[in-house]
Amino acid sequence: VLEAEPDEALASLRDGRADLALVYHFHTPQPPRAWQAVAGPGTYTALAADQFRVLVPARHPLASRPAVSLADFAAERWIQGWGDVGGVLDSLAAVSGFRPRVACRSSDYRFMSALVGAGVGMALVSSLAVSGRPDVRDLQVTPQPTRYVGAYLPRRHRPNPAADRLLAALRRQGR
């Protein structure tokens, strides 16, 4: 198992370091066209449309709202994700008229949630990562960023039963 951003994970398929890449992208349900050039011939399987949420401390004045705009938090500190996930916060903040004041960056959603609960800042996280912590509220954000999650399986000369079983399990979980 390798943890990597999508382009690096796909390159791992091409050079044989990985047998399947669990990847994500934003903006449209179709995966980026460039992925096949990075990964080589293969098949992309869509698994989930994952909407992002804003995490706020439970005691925050806006914690009881059903939905918020990122502009509501323009003056707040942020715990920002890495890679494309962090880029989504930057892009949405720019559209909302501000630049996020980043207090911390992490790729660990549980750690991000703990920092939010401790009052360090707000976080934009995957709905799949919402932990249900009592000291944190997750709020719908408008506009609603969606991350599309899928698996890329390279075309191989010999079948790979383990990768096929993993893909089947991911499909079941995605449903």
N, C-alpha and C positions, 0 to 999 in steps of 0.2 A: 504494500500500500504506500503510495507516494502522495503527499499533500502538495498541491501546486495550483497556481492560477491556470485558467483554461488553456492558454496558448502553450504553456510549458507541459501541461498534462498531455495535450495532443501531440506535441513533439516527442514525448516519451513513448507514444504508440508507434510513431514512425521509426524510431531507432530501436524498438524492441524492448525497452525498459519496462513497459507496461502492456497489459493485455486488454484493458478496458479503461476508459477515462470517464469519470463522473464530472460533468462540466456544466457551466451556467452561462447565460448571456442575458442581456436586457433589450428592451425596446420592441421586439417583435417575436412571435412564437417560432418563426423560422430561425434556425441557427445561422451564424455568419457564414457567408459563402467561402471565406478564406480558410475556414477550418479544414476542409478537405485537402487543401494544399499543404497545410501544416501537418496533418495527421496521416495523409496518404489515403488510398481508397478504403472505404468502410461505410458503416451504417450508423446514422444518428437516430436514437429513439427518444422521443419526448417523454418525460416522466411527470413533471409537475409545473404548474404556474404558481409561483411562490410570491405572495404580496408582502411588501415590507411594512413594518410598523415602527412607530416612534416610541421608544421606552423613556418614561419619565419617572422620577421618584414618586412614590405613592402620596407624599405630602405636598407635591407641586400644586399650585393653584389651578392648573388646567387638567389635572389628573382625572377629573370626573367627566370631561367632555367625551362624547362618542367619536368625534373626529376633529383633527387639527390641521393647520397648515404649518409648513416649516417656518414660515414668516413669523408665526406666533413665538418661535424660539430663537429669533435672530440675535438676541442679546445673551443667550445662554452659552455655556461651554458644551463641547461635544466630545464623545468618545467615538472615534472614527474607525471604520473597518479598513482593511488593506485592499489594494488592487482595484478591480472594477467596482467592488462594493463601496469602497471609500470614494471612488469617482462619482457614484450616484449621489452621495450626499453633497459633494462639491457642485455637481450640475444642478440639482434641485434647489440648493441654497442660492446659487447664482440666479436662477429663474425667479426665486422668491425675493431677490434684491439684497442678499447679504453674503458674506463670506464666513464660514463657520470658524469659531475660535476653538481649535482642537486642543483638548487637555490631555488626550491619550489616544494611541492607535493600537488596535489589537485585531487579530484574526479569530479570537476565541470569544464566541457569543456569550458563554456563561460568565467569563471574566467581565465582559462589557456590561452585562446585566448587573453583576455585583457592584461595579463602579457606579452605575446609575442609582442603585439602591442606597449607596453610601453618599449620594449627592454630588459626585464628581462632575456629572454632566448628563446630557441627553444622548441617545444613541438611535440610529436608524438600523434596524436589524430585520433579518428574515423572519417571516411568521413561523417557519419551521423551527426557529431557535427560541421562540418565546417560552420562557421557563415557568411562568406562573408564580414567581417569587412574590411574597406578600408585601415587600417593600418597594415593588415596581409595578407600574401600570403600563400596558401596551395600548397605544391609541392608533386608530386608523389615520392615515395621513393623506391629504389631498394636495397636489395630484398624487395618485396612487402608483408608486413604482412597483413594477412586477419583474421578478427574476424568473427566467425560464430554465428549468433544470432538466438535463437529459444525460444520456450515456452515448458515448461514441465507441463502437466496436470495430476494430480494423478488420479488413478482409485478410484472412490468413490462408495459406496453402493447406494447413491441417486444422481441423476443428479444435476448439479449446473448450472442453466441457465445463471447466470451472468458471470461465468468463461467461459462458452461456447461462449457467445456473445463477450466477450473480445478477446478470441482467434480468432474468425471470423474477428473481426476488425483488429487485428494484422496481420492476413494473408492478408487482403486487402491492408493494409498499406505497408506490405513487398513486395508486387508485384509492 
